[in-house]
Amino acid sequence: MRETREQLMSKLATPATGLAPSLDEAPLRPFHLRVTATTFGANFSDGYALGMIGAVLSTLTSTQDLSGVWQGLLGASALIGLFFGSIILGRVGDIIGRQKLYIYNFVLITLASAAQLWAKDPMALFALRVLIGFGLGADYAVGPTMLSEFAPKRLRGILLGSLTVMWTVGYVIAGILGTYLGDTENGAYILLATGAIPALLVLLLRIGTPESPSWLISQGRVAEARSIANKYLKCELGDAANAPASTHTNHSDAYRELFSPSQAKRTWFGLVFYSAQVLPYFAIYTFMPTILETLNVPDVNLQNLLLNLFLLAGGVVGLWFLQNTGRRPLVIITFGIMTVALSFVGVFANASTIALMIPFLVYTFVMAGASNLTQVYPAELYPTHLRATGVGFLNGTSRIASAIGTFILPVSLDAWGLSWSMYWLAGVLLIGTLASIAWAPETKDSVTTSGG
């Protein structure tokens, strides 16, 4: 007989207190949804900000006669900021806690986004977008970390994976708006500044968010952690309360620990996995309108819209695989498919539009689903006292790869053409495939709601 919801809930609750026995076994609560929603909003803002510059860059290039160098710098600007924000503020999140960065980074993002309306000089726009990226870099480190430390284990994959779907939604909406409303210089700057709207909403929703109980436990502040767990999650701390307080507070020691014998294999895997995922993604989609125009594809706007819809569909479908398969087989299989797909784009670069678009659509669909792993895997690789540092480090280093790819691709297209540009991008994905076969751990059942 199927158990009722009340029977399931009673199994999770302890007889003495009526509370769930641990953070990991807590039933889904409204607070879980609140943290998820604000982290969703952050990823939407990130996707929107990064997608919009690609959508309006061709307009700015034509109206301001931007050189290839400036196109590359503006395309990579937020990624540069993301690198420094993730590396610097990720470690700060392990030292001072998640909650402060979780709120204040969006003050910076909101203000810098709005200021883009008046940044008519390329240097001013570049500087503001670096600041936006810096703020988003903090969220790349503490957002998934915070959510992974609040989310019950059985829901962690679907909740963290959904962050990438929301990123894709923001990216797709930015692409559509930029395509149809960003064809004038004033329109382009207005669209860039609209990134302040979702950022402000996220900021307002995050006010009042408590500190992560797992982080508090890692600092020996068990009473505070218990109070938050009881009030917001209606659960006890379970075995997490007995975890020893962390002594890892030195900045340089933390980064050395990422490459210690116990963590080095996971760190190297995370670094190669994340970088190989995002380098082709950002390079191709930042310059997708330019790529389609150089191919003389009929109705560029329609083809770009189709690719964006496949991007969104792939992200949604990918959630099912994320929830129902292991991390290791998923990362290996998707890397392999993407490698083959981009290789075929290179092969068919001079063929008919249909022959070219089919492997492009396959790559887009699979890449969007595989990208869900970038929000899940990093948070599962590290213990609590090192989690924000590790997640920030992997995010930051991946943004170096993204910025390099975004800067080099327009130069590569001019010098070598589409075929060879797709071949070297496929080579990056092949490296990711081989690294995953050699190093990818299975982390689906790992515990992140602890103070260890």
C-alpha positions, 0 to 999 in steps of 0.5 A: 500500500502506498504510504500517505504524505503524513506517514512519510513525514512521521518517519522523518520526525523524531518522537521527542521533538517532532523535528526531522533527525538531520539536515540531510533528511529534512522534508522540503520546507518553504525555506528551502524554496526561498533559498532556491528561488533567490539562488535561481534569481542569481543564476538568471541574472548571471545568464542575462548579463552574460547573454546580453553582451553577446546579443548587443555586441554586433550593434555596438561594434557597428555603431562604435566601430569596435576593433576585434580586440575591443570586441573580445575584451567586452565579450570577456569582461564579465568573465574576467570579473568572475575569475577574480570574484570567485577566487578571492571571495570564495575563500572569504566565504569560508572565513566569514561565512556565506550569508554576508556575501550572499547579500552584499554581492548583489548590491554591487551587481545592481548598481554596476548593471544600472550604471551601464546605461551611461557607459558609452565609452568602451573602457567605461563599459568594460570596467562596469562589466568587470565589476558585475562579473566580480559580484557574480563571481562571489555568487558562483562560490557561495550560491551553490554552496549555500544551497547545497548546505541547506538542501536535503540530499535526495533533492540536492541534484535537482535543485542545484542542477536547476540553477543552470536551467535558470541561467539558461533562461536568463541567457535565452531571454537576453538573446531574444531581447537583444536580437529584436530590440538591441539593433540601435546603440541606445537600445543596446545600452538600455538592454544592458542596464535592464540587468539591474532589475532581476539583480534588485529583486534577488537582493530584496529577497535575500535580505534576512537569509540566515547563515548556513548551519553547516558552516556554523558547525565547522566553526564550532558554533553548534548552538547557533546552527541548531537554532537556525536548523530548528527555526527554518528547517524544522530539523535537528543537526544529527551527526553534523553536530558532532563534527569537529570545528575546522582549523582551516582559516589561513588563505594560502593553507586552504588553497594548498589543501585543494591540492593536498593528497586527499583533494588533489585528484578531485581538484584537478578533475574539477578544474579540467571538467569545468573549464572544458565545459564552459570554454566552448560554450561561452566562445560560441554563444557570445559570438553566435550571431557573428558566426551565423552571419559569416556562414551566410545562414538564411534568416540569422535571427530565426536560426539564433532563436532556434538554437536558444530554444534548444539550449533551454530544452536541453537544460530542462531535459538534462535535469531528469538525467541528473536526478536519475543517473550517476554524475560520473557516467553522465559527464563522460557520455555528454563530453563524448557526444559534444566532442563528436558534434562539434567535430561534425560542425567543422566537417560540415562548415561549408555544406548546406545549412541543414547539414551544418545546423543538425550537429550544432543543435545536437551540441547545443541540446547536450551541452545545455543538459551537461552544464547542469553538472557545473552547479552540482559537481563542484559543491559535492567534491569538497568538505564544508570547511573547504567547499566555498574555497573549492567551488570558487576556485573551480568557478574562477579558473573556468572563467579564465578558460571562458575568457580565453575562448571568448577572446580567441574565437573571433581572432580564430574565425578571421585567421583560420575560418569556421572549420578549424575553429570548431576543431580546436574547440572539439579538442577542448571537449576531448580533453574533458572527456579523457579527464573525466574517464581518468578522474571523475568520482561518483558523488551523487550520494555524498553528504554536504549538510555537515560541518566536516 
